[in-house]
Amino acid sequence: DSGVTQTPKHLITATGQRVTLRCSPRSGDLSVYWYQQSLDQGLQFLIQYYNGEERAKGNILERFSAQQFPDLHSELNLSSLELGDSALYFCASSVAGHNEQFFGPGTRLTVL
Amino acid sequence: AQSVTQPDIHITVSEGASLELRCNYSYGATPYLFWYVQSPGQGLQLLLKYFSGDTLVQGIKGFEAEFKRSQSSFNLRKPSVHWSDAAEYFCAVLLMGNKLVFGAGTILRVKS
């Protein structure tokens, strides 16, 4: 157990819908990262937050957004969902930016 | 562009045999390197990391990895594989901007 929690574990929804994925970092970690794992793209970095502020952005679609709240938990919002958004979404956390990242168990999103 | 290459998609070894998983990176500066393991349906678990110093690093579960700057490699090794080591292994490099760039992964099968 890494100490990073993610909910829900599974999510099944339809195209065009909007979902919110939630992540709680390890106690004491200020940085939260979101990654997408799909069969065709592999593991891809989406976005990083540090102590509530966006710090780095990767290949995140405009339909996707994230935020980190004062209690340091983070949410990833995915809207206007398409079939291709079906993937495993991981949250990771670290003490600060340039350190090892610890991953949560992931949320498996299926878009039908 | 920065990249991580894991040339072997699948590797099969006999239980008790030694293991070496290859990883090559393309990155200008001294990299921070990691190996993660993902069991089916699970999240990513950190096996070991290299930041600086001794180029042979020890990790959990009896794994070790050696950083070779001249070959831009960070290969993962284990002297004797157990059936429970069957999983997918990912090599990753941490870039400035704090994002992890992952290789495509190597699936390890262990035969008894």
gemmi code that builds the backbone of each chain (N, CA, C; Angstrom):
import gemmi

chains = {
    "A": [
        ("ASP", (0.843, -1.200, 0.000), (0.000, 0.000, 0.000), (0.881, 1.255, 0.000)),
        ("SER", (0.712, 2.092, -1.050), (1.569, 3.271, -1.189), (1.143, 4.414, -0.288)),
        ("GLY", (-0.089, 4.389, 0.200), (-0.615, 5.502, 0.980), (-1.388, 6.494, 0.138)),
        ("VAL", (-1.380, 6.317, -1.172), (-2.163, 7.171, -2.072), (-3.492, 6.465, -2.341)),
        ("THR", (-4.584, 7.162, -2.140), (-5.895, 6.551, -2.372), (-6.587, 7.225, -3.549)),
        ("GLN", (-7.335, 6.406, -4.287), (-8.081, 6.909, -5.430), (-9.479, 6.323, -5.401)),
        ("THR", (-10.458, 7.173, -5.721), (-11.835, 6.708, -5.862), (-12.461, 7.338, -7.090)),
        ("PRO", (-13.385, 6.636, -7.743), (-13.734, 5.236, -7.501), (-12.698, 4.303, -8.105)),
        ("LYS", (-12.829, 3.027, -7.873), (-11.913, 2.046, -8.449), (-12.281, 1.795, -9.918)),
        ("HIS", (-13.568, 1.745, -10.178), (-14.056, 1.525, -11.541), (-15.143, 2.550, -11.826)),
        ("LEU", (-15.227, 2.942, -13.102), (-16.247, 3.885, -13.515), (-16.667, 3.515, -14.929)),
        ("ILE", (-17.962, 3.309, -15.120), (-18.474, 3.022, -16.456), (-19.472, 4.107, -16.782)),
        ("THR", (-19.298, 4.728, -17.942), (-20.170, 5.827, -18.316), (-20.345, 5.843, -19.829)),
        ("ALA", (-21.124, 6.776, -20.297), (-21.428, 6.844, -21.731), (-20.702, 8.022, -22.378)),
        ("THR", (-20.597, 7.952, -23.690), (-19.969, 9.054, -24.427), (-20.744, 10.341, -24.171)),
        ("GLY", (-19.996, 11.427, -24.105), (-20.598, 12.735, -23.885), (-20.767, 13.113, -22.429)),
        ("GLN", (-20.595, 12.157, -21.551), (-20.778, 12.425, -20.117), (-19.536, 13.072, -19.500)),
        ("ARG", (-19.700, 13.446, -18.239), (-18.606, 14.048, -17.466), (-18.433, 13.235, -16.185)),
        ("VAL", (-17.149, 13.019, -15.810), (-16.862, 12.279, -14.575), (-15.788, 13.005, -13.787)),
        ("THR", (-15.732, 12.687, -12.496), (-14.704, 13.247, -11.618), (-14.003, 12.118, -10.899)),
        ("LEU", (-12.695, 12.119, -11.003), (-11.861, 11.142, -10.311), (-11.183, 11.846, -9.150)),
        ("ARG", (-11.105, 11.125, -8.030), (-10.582, 11.745, -6.822), (-9.316, 11.049, -6.341)),
        ("CYS", (-8.411, 11.838, -5.770), (-7.128, 11.308, -5.290), (-6.772, 11.970, -3.974)),
        ("SER", (-6.354, 11.158, -3.005), (-5.795, 11.688, -1.763), (-4.334, 11.288, -1.682)),
        ("PRO", (-3.421, 12.243, -1.581), (-1.991, 11.921, -1.568), (-1.571, 11.307, -0.233)),
        ("ARG", (-0.334, 10.819, -0.197), (0.240, 10.338, 1.059), (0.324, 11.500, 2.034)),
        ("SER", (0.220, 11.164, 3.294), (0.316, 12.186, 4.331), (1.656, 12.918, 4.209)),
        ("GLY", (1.605, 14.231, 4.131), (2.829, 15.022, 4.049), (3.265, 15.365, 2.636)),
        ("ASP", (2.708, 14.688, 1.641), (3.098, 14.988, 0.259), (2.339, 16.208, -0.251)),
        ("LEU", (3.057, 17.118, -0.877), (2.449, 18.340, -1.380), (2.166, 18.288, -2.883)),
        ("SER", (2.860, 17.410, -3.577), (2.706, 17.311, -5.032), (1.786, 16.161, -5.409)),
        ("VAL", (0.908, 16.435, -6.358), (0.030, 15.404, -6.899), (0.180, 15.397, -8.417)),
        ("TYR", (0.225, 14.215, -8.987), (0.380, 14.039, -10.431), (-0.745, 13.147, -10.928)),
        ("TRP", (-1.160, 13.387, -12.167), (-2.130, 12.513, -12.812), (-1.489, 11.922, -14.075)),
        ("TYR", (-1.714, 10.613, -14.258), (-1.220, 9.889, -15.427), (-2.356, 9.085, -16.029)),
        ("GLN", (-2.275, 8.895, -17.329), (-3.230, 8.055, -18.034), (-2.485, 6.855, -18.606)),
        ("GLN", (-3.048, 5.658, -18.412), (-2.450, 4.461, -18.990), (-3.444, 3.828, -19.954)),
        ("SER", (-3.089, 3.782, -21.222), (-3.938, 3.144, -22.217), (-3.087, 2.196, -23.041)),
        ("LEU", (-3.761, 1.274, -23.722), (-3.033, 0.257, -24.489), (-2.233, 0.881, -25.622)),
        ("ASP", (-2.791, 1.903, -26.273), (-2.085, 2.452, -27.437), (-1.078, 3.530, -27.068)),
        ("GLN", (-1.290, 4.253, -25.974), (-0.391, 5.365, -25.618), (0.554, 5.024, -24.468)),
        ("GLY", (0.310, 3.935, -23.765), (1.135, 3.613, -22.607), (0.825, 4.554, -21.458)),
        ("LEU", (1.826, 4.784, -20.612), (1.672, 5.664, -19.452), (2.070, 7.081, -19.845)),
        ("GLN", (1.110, 8.004, -19.717), (1.365, 9.383, -20.136), (1.068, 10.326, -18.981)),
        ("PHE", (1.969, 11.269, -18.778), (1.786, 12.303, -17.771), (0.723, 13.290, -18.243)),
        ("LEU", (-0.183, 13.632, -17.336), (-1.228, 14.600, -17.679), (-0.952, 15.962, -17.053)),
        ("ILE", (-0.823, 15.995, -15.725), (-0.716, 17.286, -15.055), (-0.176, 17.089, -13.641)),
        ("GLN", (0.473, 18.154, -13.120), (0.994, 18.153, -11.758), (0.503, 19.380, -11.008)),
        ("TYR", (0.158, 19.169, -9.734), (-0.147, 20.261, -8.823), (0.791, 20.201, -7.632)),
        ("TYR", (1.172, 21.365, -7.160), (2.009, 21.454, -5.969), (1.356, 22.452, -5.013)),
        ("ASN", (0.942, 21.963, -3.864), (0.360, 22.808, -2.824), (-0.742, 23.715, -3.378)),
        ("GLY", (-1.565, 23.145, -4.221), (-2.724, 23.863, -4.722), (-2.531, 24.577, -6.044)),
        ("GLU", (-1.293, 24.641, -6.529), (-1.054, 25.367, -7.776), (-0.599, 24.424, -8.881)),
        ("GLU", (-1.061, 24.690, -10.081), (-0.610, 23.897, -11.218), (0.864, 24.146, -11.470)),
        ("ARG", (1.639, 23.053, -11.637), (3.088, 23.227, -11.808), (3.586, 22.761, -13.171)),
        ("ALA", (2.987, 21.713, -13.700), (3.449, 21.191, -14.984), (2.279, 20.557, -15.707)),
        ("LYS", (2.338, 20.665, -17.021), (1.259, 20.129, -17.838), (1.853, 19.227, -18.907)),
        ("GLY", (1.199, 18.114, -19.135), (1.640, 17.201, -20.183), (0.633, 17.164, -21.298)),
        ("ASN", (0.384, 15.960, -21.796), (-0.543, 15.799, -22.923), (-1.979, 15.740, -22.459)),
        ("ILE", (-2.416, 16.753, -21.761), (-3.775, 16.751, -21.232), (-4.701, 17.459, -22.209)),
        ("LEU", (-5.822, 16.795, -22.512), (-6.783, 17.367, -23.446), (-7.493, 18.556, -22.814)),
        ("GLU", (-7.993, 19.438, -23.664), (-8.724, 20.607, -23.158), (-10.014, 20.193, -22.458)),
        ("ARG", (-10.540, 19.033, -22.799), (-11.755, 18.524, -22.156), (-11.480, 18.035, -20.721)),
        ("PHE", (-10.214, 17.932, -20.384), (-9.835, 17.452, -19.058), (-9.344, 18.637, -18.219)),
        ("SER", (-9.639, 18.616, -16.943), (-9.123, 19.639, -16.045), (-8.886, 19.011, -14.681)),
        ("ALA", (-8.087, 19.669, -13.888), (-7.798, 19.147, -12.557), (-7.677, 20.305, -11.589)),
        ("GLN", (-7.741, 19.972, -10.322), (-7.461, 20.957, -9.290), (-6.988, 20.242, -8.035)),
        ("GLN", (-6.300, 20.999, -7.194), (-5.865, 20.488, -5.896), (-6.427, 21.415, -4.834)),
        ("PHE", (-7.051, 20.828, -3.850), (-7.779, 21.583, -2.834), (-6.870, 21.886, -1.633)),
        ("PRO", (-7.333, 22.799, -0.753), (-6.503, 23.154, 0.417), (-6.105, 21.968, 1.285)),
        ("ASP", (-6.933, 20.917, 1.321), (-6.538, 19.742, 2.114), (-5.621, 18.822, 1.312)),
        ("LEU", (-5.205, 19.247, 0.141), (-4.239, 18.604, -0.763), (-4.810, 17.461, -1.599)),
        ("HIS", (-6.069, 17.099, -1.387), (-6.606, 16.100, -2.292), (-6.814, 16.740, -3.667)),
        ("SER", (-6.891, 15.902, -4.673), (-6.988, 16.398, -6.041), (-8.128, 15.707, -6.768)),
        ("GLU", (-8.678, 16.406, -7.728), (-9.722, 15.840, -8.580), (-9.361, 16.071, -10.043)),
        ("LEU", (-9.631, 15.049, -10.823), (-9.435, 15.132, -12.273), (-10.816, 15.057, -12.900)),
        ("ASN", (-11.177, 16.092, -13.647), (-12.479, 16.154, -14.288), (-12.325, 15.876, -15.772)),
        ("LEU", (-13.118, 14.932, -16.241), (-13.079, 14.551, -17.655), (-14.471, 14.798, -18.220)),
        ("SER", (-14.548, 15.609, -19.278), (-15.862, 15.945, -19.814), (-15.962, 15.582, -21.291)),
        ("SER", (-17.190, 15.629, -21.788), (-17.464, 15.272, -23.193), (-16.720, 13.989, -23.559)),
        ("LEU", (-16.923, 12.977, -22.757), (-16.127, 11.760, -22.881), (-16.306, 11.068, -24.222)),
        ("GLU", (-15.212, 10.533, -24.697), (-15.185, 9.790, -25.950), (-14.724, 8.361, -25.650)),
        ("LEU", (-14.984, 7.479, -26.616), (-14.588, 6.083, -26.424), (-13.091, 5.976, -26.127)),
        ("GLY", (-12.308, 6.809, -26.781), (-10.853, 6.770, -26.631), (-10.346, 7.220, -25.277)),
        ("ASP", (-11.233, 7.757, -24.457), (-10.822, 8.166, -23.108), (-10.812, 6.995, -22.140)),
        ("SER", (-11.314, 5.857, -22.580), (-11.279, 4.656, -21.740), (-9.824, 4.324, -21.433)),
        ("ALA", (-9.506, 4.221, -20.155), (-8.120, 4.025, -19.744), (-8.080, 3.847, -18.239)),
        ("LEU", (-6.877, 3.580, -17.767), (-6.616, 3.550, -16.329), (-5.995, 4.892, -15.980)),
        ("TYR", (-6.552, 5.574, -14.999), (-6.044, 6.878, -14.591), (-5.407, 6.740, -13.225)),
        ("PHE", (-4.124, 7.100, -13.177), (-3.376, 7.005, -11.936), (-3.118, 8.378, -11.360)),
        ("CYS", (-3.162, 8.431, -10.050), (-2.693, 9.579, -9.312), (-1.405, 9.159, -8.601)),
        ("ALA", (-0.465, 10.067, -8.507), (0.763, 9.822, -7.762), (1.035, 11.036, -6.891)),
        ("SER", (1.810, 10.827, -5.832), (2.183, 11.972, -5.009), (3.651, 11.893, -4.630)),
        ("SER", (4.207, 13.034, -4.305), (5.583, 13.097, -3.828), (5.694, 14.245, -2.834)),
        ("VAL", (6.776, 14.205, -2.072), (6.983, 15.236, -1.055), (7.071, 16.604, -1.717)),
        ("ALA", (7.899, 16.672, -2.752), (8.055, 17.919, -3.494), (8.196, 17.533, -4.949)),
        ("GLY", (8.695, 18.441, -5.762), (8.708, 18.151, -7.179), (9.671, 17.075, -7.604)),
        ("HIS", (10.924, 17.216, -7.233), (11.941, 16.364, -7.836), (12.297, 15.203, -6.918)),
        ("ASN", (11.323, 14.364, -6.697), (11.491, 13.194, -5.837), (10.725, 12.013, -6.410)),
        ("GLU", (10.910, 10.867, -5.792), (10.178, 9.698, -6.262), (8.685, 9.891, -6.046)),
        ("GLN", (7.920, 9.349, -6.976), (6.476, 9.458, -6.942), (5.877, 8.117, -6.547)),
        ("PHE", (4.877, 8.175, -5.690), (4.185, 6.985, -5.216), (2.782, 6.975, -5.823)),
        ("PHE", (2.435, 5.844, -6.387), (1.211, 5.751, -7.172), (0.065, 5.125, -6.400)),
        ("GLY", (-1.125, 5.622, -6.683), (-2.337, 5.011, -6.174), (-2.727, 3.812, -7.017)),
        ("PRO", (-3.811, 3.124, -6.620), (-4.227, 1.913, -7.328), (-4.886, 2.175, -8.671)),
        ("GLY", (-5.253, 3.421, -8.942), (-5.839, 3.759, -10.228), (-7.349, 3.698, -10.246)),
        ("THR", (-7.917, 4.414, -11.208), (-9.341, 4.347, -11.515), (-9.471, 3.872, -12.952)),
        ("ARG", (-10.194, 2.769, -13.128), (-10.395, 2.269, -14.491), (-11.670, 2.883, -15.043)),
        ("LEU", (-11.533, 3.689, -16.077), (-12.656, 4.354, -16.721), (-13.008, 3.626, -18.009)),
        ("THR", (-14.265, 3.263, -18.130), (-14.770, 2.649, -19.361), (-15.854, 3.548, -19.918)),
        ("VAL", (-15.665, 3.989, -21.151), (-16.651, 4.834, -21.814), (-17.338, 3.999, -22.897)),
        ("LEU", (-18.648, 3.871, -22.773), (-19.399, 3.022, -23.721), (-20.173, 3.860, -24.733)),
    ],
    "B": [
        ("ALA", (14.185, 14.506, -28.502), (13.214, 14.491, -27.423), (13.594, 13.414, -26.420)),
        ("GLN", (13.251, 13.689, -25.165), (13.579, 12.721, -24.135), (12.715, 11.479, -24.308)),
        ("SER", (13.336, 10.307, -24.149), (12.580, 9.076, -24.306), (13.208, 7.964, -23.484)),
        ("VAL", (12.408, 6.954, -23.246), (12.864, 5.767, -22.533), (12.496, 4.562, -23.387)),
        ("THR", (13.468, 3.700, -23.625), (13.249, 2.531, -24.460), (13.441, 1.264, -23.657)),
        ("GLN", (12.436, 0.427, -23.698), (12.553, -0.919, -23.151), (12.413, -1.861, -24.345)),
        ("PRO", (13.514, -2.408, -24.809), (13.487, -3.116, -26.087), (12.733, -4.443, -26.062)),
        ("ASP", (12.544, -5.009, -24.888), (11.869, -6.304, -24.792), (10.443, -6.116, -24.331)),
        ("ILE", (9.483, -6.517, -25.178), (8.076, -6.396, -24.785), (7.703, -7.517, -23.823)),
        ("HIS", (8.186, -8.727, -24.127), (7.948, -9.886, -23.269), (9.272, -10.577, -22.985)),
        ("ILE", (9.375, -11.095, -21.756), (10.510, -11.949, -21.405), (9.966, -13.103, -20.577)),
        ("THR", (10.440, -14.311, -20.885), (10.047, -15.485, -20.107), (11.300, -16.100, -19.503)),
        ("VAL", (11.272, -16.316, -18.202), (12.396, -16.954, -17.518), (11.867, -18.076, -16.634)),
        ("SER", (12.711, -19.022, -16.357), (12.345, -20.111, -15.460), (12.503, -19.652, -14.019)),
        ("GLU", (11.661, -20.181, -13.161), (11.777, -19.858, -11.745), (13.154, -20.268, -11.246)),
        ("GLY", (13.797, -19.386, -10.510), (15.141, -19.639, -10.007), (16.245, -19.124, -10.913)),
        ("ALA", (15.909, -18.801, -12.147), (16.909, -18.273, -13.080), (17.127, -16.781, -12.819)),
        ("SER", (18.232, -16.280, -13.370), (18.515, -14.854, -13.217), (17.726, -14.063, -14.263)),
        ("LEU", (17.602, -12.766, -13.974), (16.788, -11.895, -14.822), (17.530, -10.597, -15.088)),
        ("GLU", (17.442, -10.120, -16.316), (17.901, -8.772, -16.616), (16.907, -8.129, -17.578)),
        ("LEU", (16.351, -7.000, -17.178), (15.439, -6.232, -18.023), (16.171, -4.971, -18.461)),
        ("ARG", (16.118, -4.715, -19.765), (16.907, -3.619, -20.317), (16.117, -2.317, -20.382)),
        ("CYS", (16.846, -1.224, -20.178), (16.264, 0.110, -20.268), (17.325, 1.059, -20.784)),
        ("ASN", (16.996, 1.794, -21.829), (17.871, 2.843, -22.339), (17.105, 4.150, -22.353)),
        ("TYR", (17.799, 5.229, -22.065), (17.136, 6.525, -22.017), (17.861, 7.497, -22.921)),
        ("SER", (17.121, 8.496, -23.322), (17.683, 9.577, -24.112), (17.366, 10.867, -23.380)),
        ("TYR", (18.410, 11.432, -22.747), (18.178, 12.612, -21.922), (19.507, 13.312, -21.754)),
        ("GLY", (19.537, 14.617, -21.955), (20.787, 15.333, -21.979), (21.494, 15.421, -20.640)),
        ("ALA", (20.762, 15.714, -19.606), (21.387, 15.941, -18.302), (21.469, 14.622, -17.532)),
        ("THR", (22.054, 14.683, -16.348), (22.081, 13.493, -15.496), (20.662, 13.171, -15.070)),
        ("PRO", (20.207, 11.999, -15.430), (18.794, 11.705, -15.180), (18.534, 11.158, -13.785)),
        ("TYR", (17.304, 11.337, -13.348), (16.801, 10.595, -12.206), (16.036, 9.414, -12.806)),
        ("LEU", (16.390, 8.207, -12.409), (15.855, 7.000, -13.051), (15.136, 6.123, -12.052)),
        ("PHE", (14.118, 5.432, -12.528), (13.283, 4.611, -11.667), (12.899, 3.317, -12.384)),
        ("TRP", (12.625, 2.306, -11.575), (11.944, 1.116, -12.038), (10.688, 0.929, -11.179)),
        ("TYR", (9.562, 0.701, -11.881), (8.299, 0.419, -11.230), (7.818, -0.955, -11.702)),
        ("VAL", (7.002, -1.606, -10.855), (6.392, -2.874, -11.226), (4.881, -2.746, -11.093)),
        ("GLN", (4.181, -3.345, -12.050), (2.715, -3.325, -12.039), (2.202, -4.748, -12.167)),
        ("SER", (1.574, -5.243, -11.117), (0.931, -6.554, -11.177), (-0.446, -6.376, -11.811)),
        ("PRO", (-1.007, -7.430, -12.380), (-2.296, -7.317, -13.072), (-3.362, -6.676, -12.193)),
        ("GLY", (-4.000, -5.632, -12.724), (-5.063, -4.969, -11.999), (-4.606, -4.110, -10.837)),
        ("GLN", (-3.305, -3.909, -10.741), (-2.763, -3.146, -9.607), (-2.148, -1.834, -10.070)),
        ("GLY", (-1.784, -1.028, -9.094), (-1.086, 0.212, -9.393), (0.394, -0.037, -9.596)),
        ("LEU", (1.156, 1.022, -9.676), (2.592, 0.947, -9.892), (3.315, 1.014, -8.553)),
        ("GLN", (4.207, 0.054, -8.356), (4.987, 0.036, -7.122), (6.433, 0.376, -7.448)),
        ("LEU", (7.013, 1.281, -6.690), (8.392, 1.679, -6.913), (9.334, 0.580, -6.444)),
        ("LEU", (10.193, 0.110, -7.350), (11.175, -0.919, -6.996), (12.484, -0.298, -6.521)),
        ("LEU", (12.962, 0.688, -7.265), (14.211, 1.347, -6.897), (14.369, 2.624, -7.694)),
        ("LYS", (15.360, 3.431, -7.250), (15.594, 4.710, -7.908), (17.085, 5.000, -7.935)),
        ("TYR", (17.476, 5.803, -8.921), (18.840, 6.312, -9.001), (18.772, 7.821, -9.157)),
        ("PHE", (19.446, 8.519, -8.226), (19.527, 9.967, -8.321), (20.966, 10.384, -8.596)),
        ("SER", (21.897, 9.830, -7.846), (23.307, 10.157, -8.021), (24.113, 9.195, -7.168)),
        ("GLY", (25.438, 9.284, -7.265), (26.292, 8.481, -6.393), (26.545, 7.095, -6.944)),
        ("ASP", (26.541, 6.110, -6.073), (26.840, 4.734, -6.444), (25.944, 4.301, -7.595)),
        ("THR", (26.562, 3.791, -8.641), (25.786, 3.465, -9.840), (25.040, 2.148, -9.733)),
        ("LEU", (25.309, 1.362, -8.715), (24.564, 0.122, -8.477), (23.619, 0.381, -7.311)),
        ("VAL", (22.341, 0.311, -7.586), (21.358, 0.621, -6.553), (20.550, -0.620, -6.212)),
        ("GLN", (20.252, -0.754, -4.942), (19.465, -1.887, -4.459), (18.029, -1.435, -4.249)),
        ("GLY", (17.108, -2.348, -4.534), (15.711, -2.017, -4.345), (15.005, -3.056, -3.485)),
        ("ILE", (13.701, -3.025, -3.575), (12.906, -3.985, -2.810), (12.794, -5.298, -3.571)),
        ("LYS", (12.376, -6.332, -2.873), (12.116, -7.646, -3.455), (13.355, -8.269, -4.099)),
        ("GLY", (14.538, -7.868, -3.677), (15.766, -8.471, -4.184), (16.237, -7.944, -5.526)),
        ("PHE", (15.637, -6.882, -6.029), (16.034, -6.292, -7.298), (17.179, -5.295, -7.121)),
        ("GLU", (17.977, -5.174, -8.169), (19.012, -4.158, -8.230), (19.075, -3.620, -9.660)),
        ("ALA", (19.673, -2.446, -9.811), (19.823, -1.870, -11.146), (21.154, -1.143, -11.203)),
        ("GLU", (21.730, -1.099, -12.385), (23.010, -0.436, -12.577), (22.888, 0.673, -13.602)),
        ("PHE", (23.301, 1.860, -13.213), (23.311, 3.013, -14.099), (24.651, 3.045, -14.836)),
        ("LYS", (24.578, 3.059, -16.164), (25.796, 3.165, -16.975), (25.639, 4.372, -17.897)),
        ("ARG", (26.327, 5.429, -17.532), (26.184, 6.670, -18.279), (26.671, 6.507, -19.720)),
        ("SER", (27.753, 5.777, -19.896), (28.344, 5.637, -21.239), (27.403, 4.916, -22.196)),
        ("GLN", (26.532, 4.078, -21.636), (25.599, 3.329, -22.475), (24.174, 3.867, -22.371)),
        ("SER", (23.998, 4.924, -21.594), (22.649, 5.484, -21.368), (21.683, 4.368, -20.979)),
        ("SER", (22.125, 3.532, -20.049), (21.289, 2.392, -19.674), (21.074, 2.340, -18.166)),
        ("PHE", (20.013, 1.675, -17.803), (19.658, 1.487, -16.388), (18.922, 0.145, -16.318)),
        ("ASN", (19.685, -0.934, -16.411), (19.097, -2.269, -16.488), (18.759, -2.816, -15.111)),
        ("LEU", (17.665, -3.509, -15.050), (17.167, -4.098, -13.797), (17.577, -5.559, -13.741)),
        ("ARG", (18.028, -6.003, -12.573), (18.484, -7.389, -12.452), (17.947, -8.026, -11.176)),
        ("LYS", (17.840, -9.349, -11.239), (17.523, -10.133, -10.045), (18.215, -11.476, -10.200)),
        ("PRO", (18.940, -11.931, -9.197), (19.728, -13.158, -9.340), (18.878, -14.427, -9.444)),
        ("SER", (17.711, -14.439, -8.795), (16.892, -15.647, -8.799), (15.425, -15.229, -8.783)),
        ("VAL", (14.731, -15.522, -9.870), (13.351, -15.064, -10.029), (12.373, -16.013, -9.337)),
        ("HIS", (11.376, -15.426, -8.725), (10.305, -16.191, -8.071), (9.034, -16.054, -8.895)),
        ("TRP", (8.137, -17.043, -8.787), (6.912, -16.997, -9.586), (6.127, -15.708, -9.327)),
        ("SER", (6.239, -15.170, -8.107), (5.487, -13.957, -7.766), (6.053, -12.704, -8.436)),
        ("ASP", (7.194, -12.830, -9.108), (7.755, -11.679, -9.822), (7.084, -11.451, -11.173)),
        ("ALA", (6.245, -12.367, -11.602), (5.542, -12.197, -12.875), (4.687, -10.946, -12.806)),
        ("ALA", (4.941, -10.022, -13.715), (4.290, -8.711, -13.696), (4.804, -7.924, -14.894)),
        ("GLU", (4.391, -6.672, -14.974), (4.933, -5.780, -15.997), (5.849, -4.765, -15.317)),
        ("TYR", (6.993, -4.543, -15.926), (8.014, -3.681, -15.345), (8.226, -2.459, -16.236)),
        ("PHE", (8.255, -1.305, -15.579), (8.402, -0.051, -16.299), (9.651, 0.691, -15.815)),
        ("CYS", (10.434, 1.136, -16.767), (11.547, 2.025, -16.500), (11.057, 3.450, -16.745)),
        ("ALA", (11.529, 4.403, -15.954), (11.070, 5.782, -16.119), (12.190, 6.751, -15.809)),
        ("VAL", (12.134, 7.906, -16.465), (13.068, 8.992, -16.190), (12.267, 10.197, -15.744)),
        ("LEU", (12.776, 10.892, -14.743), (12.109, 12.084, -14.216), (12.710, 13.303, -14.888)),
        ("LEU", (11.864, 14.067, -15.571), (12.335, 15.250, -16.285), (12.153, 16.499, -15.441)),
        ("MET", (12.906, 17.526, -15.795), (12.645, 18.842, -15.214), (11.209, 19.203, -15.568)),
        ("GLY", (10.495, 19.777, -14.643), (9.064, 19.922, -14.855), (8.354, 18.802, -14.133)),
        ("ASN", (9.155, 17.877, -13.592), (8.666, 16.889, -12.641), (7.793, 15.803, -13.213)),
        ("LYS", (7.778, 15.653, -14.517), (6.967, 14.570, -15.043), (7.828, 13.335, -15.269)),
        ("LEU", (7.219, 12.180, -15.029), (7.870, 10.913, -15.315), (7.567, 10.523, -16.758)),
        ("VAL", (8.618, 10.150, -17.480), (8.441, 9.601, -18.820), (8.738, 8.120, -18.716)),
        ("PHE", (7.782, 7.311, -19.109), (7.886, 5.863, -18.957), (8.248, 5.181, -20.269)),
        ("GLY", (8.943, 4.048, -20.123), (9.093, 3.159, -21.254), (7.785, 2.420, -21.494)),
        ("ALA", (7.779, 1.620, -22.558), (6.553, 0.904, -22.944), (6.266, -0.287, -22.041)),
        ("GLY", (7.241, -0.664, -21.239), (7.031, -1.775, -20.315), (7.545, -3.096, -20.860)),
        ("THR", (7.938, -3.977, -19.947), (8.327, -5.341, -20.282), (7.502, -6.284, -19.432)),
        ("ILE", (6.801, -7.201, -20.094), (5.991, -8.185, -19.362), (6.874, -9.387, -19.058)),
        ("LEU", (6.980, -9.706, -17.788), (7.788, -10.836, -17.350), (6.888, -12.025, -17.062)),
        ("ARG", (7.178, -13.129, -17.704), (6.508, -14.397, -17.416), (7.511, -15.326, -16.744)),
        ("VAL", (7.064, -16.034, -15.732), (7.924, -16.959, -15.005), (7.358, -18.352, -15.170)),
        ("LYS", (8.184, -19.251, -15.696), (7.703, -20.619, -15.876), (8.316, -21.521, -14.805)),
        ("SER", (7.486, -22.442, -14.346), (7.932, -23.323, -13.251), (8.564, -24.589, -13.806)),
    ],
}
model = gemmi.Model(1)
for chain_id, residues in chains.items():
    chain = gemmi.Chain(chain_id)
    for i, (resn, *xyz) in enumerate(residues, 1):
        res = gemmi.Residue()
        res.name, res.seqid = resn, gemmi.SeqId(i, " ")
        for name, pos in zip(("N", "CA", "C"), xyz):
            atom = gemmi.Atom()
            atom.name, atom.element = name, gemmi.Element(name[0])
            atom.pos, atom.b_iso = gemmi.Position(*pos), 0.0
            res.add_atom(atom)
        chain.add_residue(res)
    model.add_chain(chain)
structure = gemmi.Structure()
structure.add_model(model)
structure.setup_entities()
